[in-house]
Amino acid sequence: TEDDPAFGPEDAPVTIIEYADFECPFCQRHFVEVYPRLVSNYPDQIRYVFKDFPLTSIHPNALPAALAAHCAREQDAFWPFLDLLFSGQLAFGRESYEQYASDLGLDAAQFSTCLDAERYLDLVTASRDFAINLGIGSTPTFFINGIPVVGAQPFEVFAEVIDYELSQAAENN
């Protein structure tokens, strides 16, 4: 939906939907090791959609981090903020989120007001609930044109599915 952070052509032949938790070490590994290769190898062929799935029972910082990321999104900085969250430069917490916002040149007052209001709580909760209803039980979980890929898989697993989907799209055109 338009509520989900996404980039890449809307008519891309391959859509990757990722359900992730900002405190999940496997999500971080995916974002650091695989995600950049996906973006560089398939720049015009994939649309990447991020969906929140904070595992609050084991990751107490996941929900506040997701709210902060969406507050950054208000200022067109979701993806750079996501980079900083997954960088591990700072410990999770309000002070870190405000530092990241400052590093990105965001309007500090607008960002703080958004955090204080928990403006995106309903959005993040709805995303999490939808994931649970789909039967997703762990992060990261991906759907590549509807094909599930679970866990921090190596780039080659993604490339195999993407290349297959691209060949199918080429055959159908």
N, C-alpha and C positions, 0 to 999 in steps of 0.2 A: 504494500500500500504506500501511499505518499507519506505515511507516518514513519516509514522505515528508512534509515540512512542507506543510500545506495549510490554507486557511481558506475560509470560505463554506459555505453549506448543503450537506450531503452529498447531498441530493436535488436540487441545482440543475440546471436544464435544460441548462446549458452548463458544461463542465469545460475549463479551460485548463491545460495542462501545459507548463511552461517548463523547458527544458534550458539552464542558464546556468553561467557562469564568473565568479567574483567580480572577476577582474582584467580582464575583457573590457570595453573602453570602450563597445561597442555594447550590452552587457547593462546597463551603468550608464545609458546614455542611455534605454533602454527603461524602466528602473526609475524614473528621474527624470521623464521626459516622458509616458509612456503609462500605466504601471501605476496611478498615482493616479487618472487619468481612468476607467480600467476599473472600479476599486473604487467610485468615486463615482457613475458612470453605471449600473452594474449590481450594486448592493449585494446583492440577494437572488437574483440570477439566474445568478451564476457561482460556481464552485468553482475556486480557484486552487491549483495544485500546483507546488511547486518541486522540480526534479530537478538534482542536481549533474552537471556535465560540465566538470571542470577540464581545460583544455587545457595540460597541464604542459610540453609541449615549447616553448611560446611564452610561457607565463605561470607563472613559478616560484612565485608567491605564491598562485595559485588554490587549490591543494590545502590548504595551511595555513589559508587563510581559510575554506574550506568546513568544515574540521574545527572551527575556532573557532565558526562559526555553529551547528554541531550541538551543541557544548558549551553554547552559550547556550540552545539549544532545551531542554536538560535542565532549565533554569530558566524555561521558558515565555517565552523572549525571542528566539526565532528571528527573527521579523519585525522587531522593533525593532533587532536586531543587524544584520540585512540592510540596514535603512535606513542605519545608520551606516557599514557597509562600502561601500555604494554612494554615500555622501555625499562621499567623497574628503577628509574633514576631516583624516585622518591617513594617513601612508604605511603601506603594508602591513607587517606584522611583529608579532611576539609582543607587544612593548610596546604597540602600538596596540590589539591585540585585548584585552589586559588593561585598557587605559584605557577602551575601549568597554564592557567588562563592568562596570567600576567606575561608569561614567556611568549604566548601566542598573540599578545597585543589586544586581548579582548577587553571589552568594557567591564571593569571590575564590579561596578555597582549593579549593572544588569545581571551579570553572572551570579553574584551573591544573592540578589533578590530572587532569582530563579531557584537557586539551591534552597534558600530559606522556605520558599513556598512549596518545595517538592513538586514543582510544576509537572514533571513527567512521570510521577508515580503511577498514575492510571495506565499510561502507555507501556511502561516497563512491565507492570503487573499483568497486563493483558497479553503481552508477548510471551511472558513466562507461562501463563495459564494455557495459552494456545499450544505451546511446545509440549506441555504436560499432556494435553488432550490428544496430541499427535502420537504420544507414546515415547517421546524423547526423554531419556533418563540421565544423559551425561553430556558434558561439553568437552570439546566442540563437537557439534553435529552439523553436517552439511547436507544440502540437497543440491545436486548438480542436474539441472533440468528434471528434477523430481527423483533422481537416483540418490539414495542415501549413502553417505560416506561418514562413518563414525570414528571419532578420535583424531589425534594428531598424526595423521598419515603423512608419509613422505610426498614430496612434489610429484614423483612418478605416478602415484596412485591417482592424483588429480589430473595429471596430464593424460593418462590413459582414458579416463572417462570423458574429459573435455575433447580430446582428439576423436574419440568415437562419436560423440554428439556432433562435432563439426562435420565429420564425414557423412553422418546421416542427414544433416541439414543440406549439405552440398548435393547429395543424391536426390533430395526432394525438391530441389530448385531447378 
